[in-house]
Amino acid sequence: MADTTQYTEDNIRSLDWKEHIRMRPGMYIGKLGDGSAADDGIYILLKEVLDNCIDEFVMGAGKTIEINIKDNAVSVRDYGRGIPLGKVVDVVSKMNTGGKYDSRAFKKSVGLNGVGTKAVNALSTAFRVESHRDKQMKTAEFEQGNLVQEEGPVETSRRRGTKVTFTPDPSIFKNYKYRSEYVVRMLKNYVYLNPGLTIVFNGEKFLSENGLKDLLEDNNPVEDMLYPIIHLRGDDIEVAITHSRTQYSEEYHSFVNGQHTTQGGTHQAAFREAVVKTVREFYNKNYDAADVRKSIISAIAIKVMEPVFESQTKTKLGSTEMGGGLPTVRTFINDFVKTKLDNFLHKNPDTAEALQRKIVQAERERKELSGIRKLARERAKKASLHNKKLRDCRVHLGDMKKDRRLESTLFITEGDSASGSITKSRDVNTQAVFSLRGKPLNSYGMSKKIVYENEEFNLLQAALNIEESMEDLRYNNIVIATDADVDGMHIRLLLITFFLQFFPELIKENHLYILQTPLFRVRNKKKTIYCYSEEEKKAAIEELTGKPEITRFKGLGEISPDEFKFFIGEDIRLEPVMLDKAMTIDQLLQFYMGKNTPERQKFIINNLKVELDLAE
């Protein structure tokens, strides 16, 4: 038996750069995931490569970026300056190597630490980089970070620039697939922030002339906007603001140096504060901050010298300084908003009047709600002492220092058997369960009052901690886990209606999912395979040969806790709930959840699917 008390130099193991990235990928790219969430690792890999192309554009080199994704192989081509030929291998495989350490070449870039492309290289089964400059080309090919081939420099007639091709490693990113909706959203953000840039993705062109104004218009129907978008630009800052007629919550899109800071940070906090301060001073009334910001839809982008982010994936700004001799982030944003927004409101009395009406209406609604809210809070406090609905987990989204906070998940289930199975098989650190009692209320067309009056909705709101704002959201993933039968589908629809009606940004910001559960279990004495479709079942029968045992699952309650852990562990399959830009939220809810119309009946008949039970 080994002597465990010995602790010598032999116990100290030094990992080389690629081993360290492969062993601790979360340190470099956040969570892994399978591509069902917008912040999953495979999108971060694409973003890390893209950031380098964007920095080239910002430096005035190359106005077009071409991206192709086919069968999980990704290629990104820019027409920038090209990596210096002698450094092609070093830049993608040596830590602390990169042009961004030299601030003369990259003044306000995102990827300051030079880790990005190395992480992509280490986490890919195949990685190829080619650089074209001075009519010469150099290429290097890697596998899992190991250099396998190096060629050049050789003469070439191709345009200058860099091309990176990679395939994420399926042993690290399990069952992954790129979803074009998430890729398109990321690319649109890049073009909004970089007018003049064209990105071509699988043959489709994306470009923007009006920056953040286009962002708000692409994400929200113009007819839902209370007044035309206020679009203000300055050196190192751009903002766009409007208010929604129907949305209850606040909506912010914030960016630093072209980086989408999905979790906000010092710049977003300063912007929220500056809007309230300016509005109060303009109307000379001490309006409540919540009334000013209620229903706001806005975007802010700033450029900072050497930004400090709170994580490697750069989703939250920690910097308080603008750098380059400028005032603090807070003062800079405050001064800009105060001057520009105040001027705008003076010059546009119609907008100023519409905004004031909205604030007064929000104030009236808040006062009407305050009594109900107080009662609901007292009820929730009592209920939370013996609340059987929420079985909480230990790590939450607000726990900034815990690696696993992005995995924090709330399963919303219906019925004791399903809740019991998930509760017994969940990871108590990161997975919580909220149990519904029967079908929730159809909240379509109801006011916010119902959220407080209906005990179930009030407790769900309290569990998520989103009453005041999305910033306090406790779980990164909210997963509706219901049976795949008619009742289960109806519950899904009622829950989605609730979120669309009162908290649409949960869906807009990709926090809401449907849990996919297997339809079949195919097994023999040696192996068990869970199948999510007829095709998977056929493949499993072929693989196991002979006459394997086939079971069809009709509901979550039929799946034992021992088995359930396989479906909510690392192989969990989630289907994101996404909004279609073609329909406004109001039109969507009216069609599906309003009065039964001939149009809806026709739609149901035309789309009806009859499923045969093929389990025999």
Secondary structure as UniProt FT lines:
FT   TURN            4..5
FT   HELIX           9..11
FT   HELIX           17..23
FT   HELIX           25..29
FT   TURN            38..39
FT   HELIX           41..58
FT   TURN            59..60
FT   STRAND          64..70
FT   TURN            71..72
FT   STRAND          73..78
FT   HELIX           85..87
FT   HELIX           88..93
FT   TURN            95..96
FT   HELIX           99..101
FT   TURN            103..105
FT   TURN            112..113
FT   HELIX           116..122
FT   STRAND          124..133
FT   TURN            134..135
FT   STRAND          136..143
FT   TURN            144..145
FT   STRAND          146..155
FT   STRAND          161..168
FT   TURN            170..172
FT   TURN            174..175
FT   HELIX           180..193
FT   TURN            195..196
FT   STRAND          198..201
FT   TURN            202..203
FT   STRAND          204..206
FT   HELIX           212..219
FT   HELIX           222..224
FT   STRAND          230..234
FT   TURN            235..236
FT   STRAND          237..244
FT   STRAND          251..256
FT   TURN            257..258
FT   STRAND          259..260
FT   TURN            262..263
FT   HELIX           266..283
FT   HELIX           289..293
FT   TURN            294..295
FT   STRAND          296..302
FT   TURN            312..313
FT   TURN            324..325
FT   HELIX           329..347
FT   HELIX           349..385
FT   STRAND          390..391
FT   TURN            397..398
FT   TURN            400..401
FT   HELIX           403..407
FT   STRAND          409..414
FT   HELIX           416..425
FT   TURN            428..430
FT   STRAND          431..436
FT   TURN            444..445
FT   HELIX           449..453
FT   HELIX           455..464
FT   HELIX           470..472
FT   STRAND          477..481
FT   HELIX           486..502
FT   HELIX           504..508
FT   TURN            509..510
FT   STRAND          512..515
FT   STRAND          520..523
FT   STRAND          528..531
FT   HELIX           534..544
FT   STRAND          549..552
FT   HELIX           556..558
FT   HELIX           561..567
FT   TURN            570..571
FT   STRAND          574..576
FT   TURN            581..582
FT   HELIX           585..593
FT   HELIX           598..607
//
